[in-house]
Amino acid sequence: MANDPHSIGDILDALEDLADKKDRVSLGDVIEAFGNRSYGPFLLLPALIDISPVGSIPGLPTVLASVILLTAVQMVLGRKHLWLPGFLRNRSLKAETVRKTTRKARKPAGWADRWFHGRLPALTRGPFVRVAAVACILLACTVPPLELLPLATTAPMAAIATFGLALMVRDGLVMIVAIVLAGVAVAIGAGLLGSKIGG
């Protein structure tokens, strides 16, 4: 039965449950587990995967950015249900990889869940959702070129993860932090790409 996650711990619990039942965990499995009406996790989760050691797999950051891009576009359009094409829904990771990633995420997730919840909730509804979505679209578009540089996708993905967290736990203060991080990430990305091109 699908459940909308309301904390990072909820996401990790669902992922571990899937990993215990399957040899590989696909994006489609995750959508079914979370329900296709919950957009926050599909901004947060791909970004967290990119930031984790798994994100160093060649090509994976671009795939994750594609998921974020499609999610954010549907948020801007006001769609009630998340849709992803089959080639993305079928992308999967080994169950053991999922378990290792969730184990490493437990401690920071516990800290985040204790601190982030329900402040200034008005900043996580209505037009602010579309502001977050547009920001995530722009950030996701920076990922493919940045993937050519070591660890360079961390900055935009961290900002996207923060937007996803803000929407999921309905914390407007986190939304403000996400907007600031987005500006910093764009500046860092522009600087890295500029130095690469200049070099």
C-alpha positions in Angstrom: 0.0 0.0 0.0 1.4 3.4 -1.0 2.1 5.9 1.8 3.2 9.5 1.5 6.5 9.9 3.4 6.7 12.8 5.9 10.3 12.4 6.9 13.6 11.2 5.6 13.3 8.3 8.0 10.1 7.3 6.2 11.9 7.3 2.9 14.7 5.1 4.3 12.3 2.7 5.9 10.4 2.3 2.6 13.7 1.7 0.7 14.9 -0.9 3.1 11.6 -2.7 3.0 11.9 -2.8 -0.8 15.5 -4.0 -0.6 14.4 -6.8 1.7 11.8 -8.0 -0.8 13.7 -7.7 -4.1 17.1 -8.4 -5.6 17.0 -5.0 -7.4 15.0 -1.9 -6.5 13.7 0.1 -9.5 12.4 3.6 -9.6 9.0 2.2 -10.5 9.1 0.2 -7.2 9.8 3.4 -5.3 7.0 5.3 -7.0 4.5 2.6 -6.1 5.8 2.5 -2.5 5.5 6.3 -2.0 2.4 6.9 -4.1 2.5 9.0 -7.2 1.0 12.1 -5.5 4.0 12.8 -3.4 6.5 15.1 -5.2 8.9 16.0 -2.4 10.5 12.6 -2.1 11.2 12.5 -5.9 13.2 15.7 -5.6 14.9 14.6 -2.3 15.7 11.0 -3.0 17.5 11.3 -6.4 19.5 14.2 -5.0 20.5 12.2 -1.9 21.6 9.3 -4.1 23.8 11.6 -6.1 25.4 13.0 -3.0 26.1 9.5 -1.6 29.0 7.3 -2.8 26.6 5.7 -5.3 26.5 9.0 -7.2 30.0 8.4 -8.5 28.7 5.8 -10.9 29.3 7.2 -14.4 26.1 8.5 -16.0 24.0 8.1 -12.9 23.9 11.8 -12.0 22.4 12.6 -15.4 19.8 9.9 -15.0 18.9 11.3 -11.5 18.8 14.8 -12.9 16.4 13.6 -15.5 14.1 12.2 -12.8 14.2 15.5 -11.0 13.6 17.5 -14.2 10.5 15.5 -15.1 9.2 15.7 -11.5 9.7 19.5 -11.3 8.1 20.1 -14.7 5.0 18.3 -13.6 5.0 20.4 -10.4 5.1 23.6 -12.5 2.2 22.3 -14.6 0.2 21.5 -11.5 -0.2 17.8 -12.2 -1.8 15.8 -9.4 0.0 12.5 -10.2 3.6 11.9 -11.0 4.4 10.2 -14.3 7.8 8.9 -15.5 8.5 7.1 -18.7 9.3 3.4 -18.7 13.0 3.7 -19.3 13.4 5.7 -16.1 10.9 3.7 -14.1 12.9 0.5 -15.0 16.2 1.9 -13.8 17.3 0.0 -10.7 20.0 -0.5 -8.2 21.1 -3.7 -6.5 19.3 -4.3 -3.2 22.5 -4.5 -1.3 23.6 -1.1 -2.7 20.3 0.3 -1.5 20.8 -1.2 2.0 24.3 0.2 2.2 23.2 3.7 1.2 20.2 3.8 3.6 22.5 2.6 6.5 24.9 5.4 5.9 22.1 7.9 5.7 20.4 7.0 9.0 22.4 9.2 11.3 22.1 12.5 9.3 18.5 11.6 8.5 17.7 11.3 12.2 19.3 14.7 12.9 17.4 16.3 10.0 14.1 14.8 11.0 14.5 16.1 14.6 15.1 19.7 13.5 13.1 20.2 10.3 9.3 20.3 10.5 6.4 22.6 10.1 7.9 26.1 10.5 6.4 28.8 8.2 4.3 26.2 6.3 2.8 28.9 4.1 6.1 29.1 2.3 5.7 25.5 1.1 2.3 25.9 -0.5 0.7 27.5 -3.6 3.0 29.7 -5.7 6.1 28.7 -3.6 5.8 25.1 -4.8 6.2 26.4 -8.4 9.1 28.6 -7.4 10.8 25.6 -5.9 10.0 23.5 -9.0 11.5 26.2 -11.4 14.6 26.4 -9.3 15.0 22.6 -9.4 14.6 22.6 -13.2 17.4 25.1 -13.5 19.6 23.2 -11.1 18.9 19.9 -12.7 20.0 21.3 -16.1 23.4 22.1 -14.7 24.1 18.5 -13.7 25.0 16.9 -17.0 27.8 19.3 -17.8 29.0 19.4 -14.2 29.2 15.5 -14.2 32.4 15.9 -16.2 34.0 17.4 -13.1 34.7 15.4 -9.9 32.0 15.9 -7.2 30.8 19.1 -9.0 27.2 17.9 -9.0 27.1 17.9 -5.2 26.2 21.6 -5.0 23.1 21.7 -7.2 21.9 18.3 -5.9 22.3 19.5 -2.3 20.1 22.5 -3.1 17.5 20.2 -4.8 17.5 17.9 -1.8 16.8 20.9 0.4 13.8 21.9 -1.7 12.5 18.4 -1.6 12.9 18.2 2.2 11.1 21.6 2.6 8.1 20.4 0.5 8.0 17.0 2.2 8.1 18.2 5.8 6.3 21.5 5.0 9.0 23.7 6.5 9.2 27.2 5.1 12.5 28.0 6.9 14.1 25.1 5.0 12.6 26.5 1.8 14.4 29.8 2.4 17.6 27.9 3.0 17.0 26.0 -0.2 16.6 29.2 -2.2 19.9 30.5 -0.8 21.7 27.2 -1.6 20.3 27.3 -5.1 21.9 30.7 -5.7 25.2 29.5 -4.2 25.0 26.3 -6.3 24.5 28.2 -9.6 27.5 30.5 -8.7 29.7 27.5 -7.9 28.6 25.7 -11.1 29.2 28.7 -13.3 32.6 29.1 -11.7 33.6 25.5 -12.2 32.4 25.4 -15.8 34.0 28.7 -16.6 37.4 27.5 -15.2 37.1 24.3 -17.2 36.3 26.1 -20.4 39.0 28.7 -19.8 41.5 26.0 -19.0 
